[in-house]
Amino acid sequence: MDAAASTRTMRAWDAFLAGLQAGLIGVLWMLAWLGISSMLERRGFWMAENLLASAFYGSAALRGGFSGSTLSGLALYILMYSVLGALFAWALHLYAKPTGLPRLTLILAAVACGLGWYWLTFQMLWKNWIPLAAILHSRSGTVLGHVLYGTLIARFPAYLPRAAHCDEPAATHDVLNLPGTGMAAPAGDVPQEEP
């Protein structure tokens, strides 16, 4: 019984770490998109990070370019969205077997998570805590960024350890194809050529 509980705990931990990795990759792509969309609106590339940095520095953080305060906004984005990816993967692992879900279902759940997080933060929490970010963010660019983020955190099963991917035991022997015979033999049984 303890071995089963230990295996379940390790798989939950693996899902959490895979989600953390997917969340980090997702937020980096989302921030790249937010920078590009911000430049298309004739704002600075770092505007999204500077808006979030206004939580720490107030209106002094609102610049178009990169500054020292931009790092705090960047760190806050990376921290929040990486942890969100980890929590998404962990929760999905608890309620469903993520590798057994259809790909479209997993993507739709992840996009719903990303859009739900956008609505919760930008439409509710930031209005009280970071009002400049809630008011000045680019709605269309930020919504599309969250869709991109959700699509990328749906890839978290790819970051699971190989043993967590399948319930099959690992093969004990490597198999090599014997040339010209159409047969396979275990790696240890391949005849050696004489010089």
C-alpha positions in Angstrom: 0.0 0.0 0.0 2.9 2.4 0.8 4.5 1.7 -2.6 1.2 2.7 -4.4 0.9 5.9 -2.4 4.6 6.7 -3.0 4.1 6.1 -6.8 1.0 8.3 -6.8 2.9 11.1 -5.0 5.8 10.8 -7.4 3.5 11.0 -10.4 1.7 14.0 -8.9 5.2 15.6 -8.4 6.2 14.8 -11.9 3.0 16.4 -13.2 3.7 19.5 -11.1 7.2 19.8 -12.5 6.1 19.1 -16.1 3.5 21.8 -15.7 6.1 24.2 -14.3 8.3 23.7 -17.3 5.3 24.1 -19.7 4.2 27.2 -17.8 7.7 28.7 -18.1 7.8 28.0 -21.9 4.3 29.3 -22.3 4.9 32.6 -20.4 8.1 33.3 -22.4 6.2 32.9 -25.7 3.3 34.9 -24.3 5.7 37.7 -23.3 7.3 37.7 -26.8 3.8 38.0 -28.3 2.8 40.8 -25.8 6.0 42.7 -26.8 5.3 42.3 -30.6 1.7 43.3 -30.2 2.7 46.2 -28.1 5.1 47.4 -30.8 2.3 47.1 -33.4 0.3 49.5 -31.2 3.3 51.9 -31.2 4.1 51.2 -27.6 7.4 49.9 -26.2 8.3 46.2 -26.4 8.5 46.0 -22.6 5.2 47.7 -21.9 3.5 44.6 -20.5 6.3 44.0 -18.0 6.4 47.6 -17.1 2.7 47.7 -16.4 3.1 44.7 -14.0 6.1 46.4 -12.5 3.8 49.3 -11.5 2.7 47.0 -8.6 6.1 47.8 -7.0 7.1 51.1 -8.5 3.8 52.8 -9.3 3.6 55.1 -12.3 7.4 55.5 -12.3 7.6 52.0 -14.0 5.5 53.1 -17.0 8.1 53.5 -19.7 8.2 52.1 -23.2 11.7 50.8 -22.9 13.6 48.4 -20.7 14.6 49.7 -17.2 15.6 48.3 -13.8 11.9 48.2 -12.8 11.1 46.1 -15.9 12.9 43.1 -14.3 10.5 43.0 -11.4 7.5 42.9 -13.8 9.3 40.2 -15.9 10.0 38.2 -12.7 6.4 38.5 -11.6 5.0 37.3 -14.9 7.4 34.3 -15.0 6.7 33.4 -11.4 2.9 33.6 -11.7 2.5 31.9 -15.0 5.0 29.1 -14.3 3.2 28.3 -11.1 -0.1 28.5 -12.9 1.1 25.9 -15.4 2.3 23.7 -12.5 -1.0 23.9 -10.7 -2.9 23.2 -13.9 -0.9 20.1 -14.6 -1.2 18.9 -11.0 -4.9 19.5 -10.8 -5.5 17.7 -14.1 -3.4 14.8 -12.9 -5.5 14.6 -9.8 -8.8 14.4 -11.6 -7.9 12.8 -14.9 -5.1 10.9 -16.5 -3.6 13.7 -18.7 -1.9 11.3 -21.1 -5.2 9.5 -21.7 -7.2 12.7 -22.5 -7.9 13.5 -26.2 -5.5 16.2 -27.4 -8.3 18.6 -28.2 -9.8 18.2 -24.8 -6.5 19.0 -23.1 -5.9 22.0 -25.3 -9.4 23.4 -24.7 -9.0 22.9 -20.9 -5.6 24.7 -21.0 -6.9 27.6 -23.1 -9.9 27.9 -20.7 -7.4 28.0 -17.8 -5.3 30.7 -19.5 -8.4 32.8 -20.4 -9.9 32.2 -16.9 -6.6 33.5 -15.4 -6.7 36.6 -17.6 -10.3 37.3 -16.6 -9.5 36.7 -12.9 -6.4 38.9 -12.8 -6.8 41.7 -15.3 -10.6 42.1 -14.9 -10.9 41.5 -11.2 -7.7 41.4 -9.0 -5.6 44.0 -10.8 -8.4 46.6 -10.6 -7.7 46.8 -6.9 -4.0 45.8 -6.7 -2.4 47.0 -9.9 -4.9 49.5 -11.4 -2.5 50.8 -14.0 -2.1 47.3 -15.5 -5.8 46.7 -15.5 -6.5 50.0 -17.2 -3.6 50.4 -19.7 -3.1 46.8 -20.9 -3.9 46.0 -24.5 -7.0 43.8 -24.3 -6.8 42.1 -27.6 -3.1 41.4 -27.5 -3.3 40.2 -23.9 -6.3 37.9 -24.6 -4.5 36.4 -27.6 -1.3 36.0 -25.4 -3.3 34.0 -22.9 -4.7 31.8 -25.6 -1.1 31.2 -26.8 -0.1 30.5 -23.2 -2.9 28.0 -22.7 -2.1 26.2 -25.9 1.5 25.8 -24.7 0.7 24.6 -21.2 -1.4 21.9 -22.8 1.9 20.3 -23.9 2.9 19.5 -20.3 2.5 15.7 -20.9 5.5 15.9 -23.3 7.6 17.0 -20.3 6.6 14.1 -18.1 9.3 11.4 -17.4 9.0 8.5 -19.8 7.7 6.1 -17.0 4.8 8.5 -16.3 3.8 8.5 -20.0 2.9 4.9 -20.1 1.9 2.2 -17.8 3.8 -0.5 -19.7 6.9 -1.8 -18.2 10.1 -0.8 -20.0 11.6 -3.2 -22.4 14.5 -5.2 -20.9 16.4 -5.7 -24.1 17.1 -3.3 -27.0 16.2 -4.8 -30.3 18.3 -4.3 -33.4 17.1 -5.1 -36.9 19.3 -7.7 -38.7 20.0 -6.3 -42.2 18.6 -8.1 -45.1 16.5 -10.6 -43.0 13.5 -8.6 -42.0 14.0 -10.1 -38.5 14.9 -8.5 -35.2 17.2 -9.9 -32.5 18.0 -8.7 -29.0 21.0 -6.4 -28.9 23.2 -8.9 -27.1 22.5 -11.7 -29.7 23.8 -9.8 -32.7 26.6 -11.8 -34.3 30.0 -10.1 -34.5 31.8 -9.7 -37.8 35.2 -11.3 -38.0 38.0 -9.1 -39.3 
